[in-house]
């Protein structure tokens, strides 16, 4: 028969071992619970992101349906609150048809945009010549000309291709950052017709177009704010002298901004999409640009 003290010692050793095993198992269980919770949280976040994406895409599709199929006026859609399954979104609709297109507009409108911006680094006609030289392969700058001399610095060679964004202006010779900032409100790459819409063009831009001037541009702005039935014809009469530069028909391109619902401390999701009329009846419109960050900037 073993002494009682030895029994107490072995029992204590066994008890400590059991407790160690239990503690180890408890740690493993806690770790598994944390992993499960992380996986659940990740799945929840992914599900929320998918719902938000579906919400934004649905809102843009509804805006396109109203604009290009129902052909509703822009002002009836701008500011709409749409209640969808995943929440309520707000639509903001504008058009780049009132801006001079870097790829599609001609010399007169490009020069008018520069004049309207108030920039004085170069003459408006020089700016127009440099834009055209940049975008058109058949018209490269020629050495010695007043509008291209000194433009052959490294990194500033003409691309001889279309402008992709307004940021490409930074590579055009002679344009400073301040010039580009002043030009941005008057330029776009999403007005494929190249003509200005009399209903969306800024007053200073129309005033800079030859044959229009400040008085006529002010009249146009006054007329288009009335939304009267005879407005379109009245404006068409005023811009007749510049009919090749100014359009009075509905625009073919729209910029749709969707402001999504806020989610607690998380910033509201949003998207900016540029929609243009499609070439075929089976495709009433097409998406030219999609930026999920622009709406939050």
Buried (B, 14 or more C-beta within 10 A) or exposed (E): EEEEEEEEEEEEEEEEEEEEEEEEEEEEEEEEEEEEEEEEEEEEEEEBEEBBBEBBBBBBBBBBEBBBEEEBEBEEBBEBEBEBEBBEBBBBBBBBBBBBBBBBBBBBBBBBBBBBBEBEEBBBBBBBBBBBBBBBEEEEBEEEEEBBEEBEEEEBBBBBEBBEEBEBBEBBBBBEEEBBEBBBBBBBBBBBBBBBBBBBBBBBBBBBBEEBEEEBBEBBBEBBEEEEEEBBEBBBEBBEBBEEBBBBEBBBBBBBBBBBBEEEEEEBBBBBBBBBBBEEEEEBBBBBBBBBEBBBE
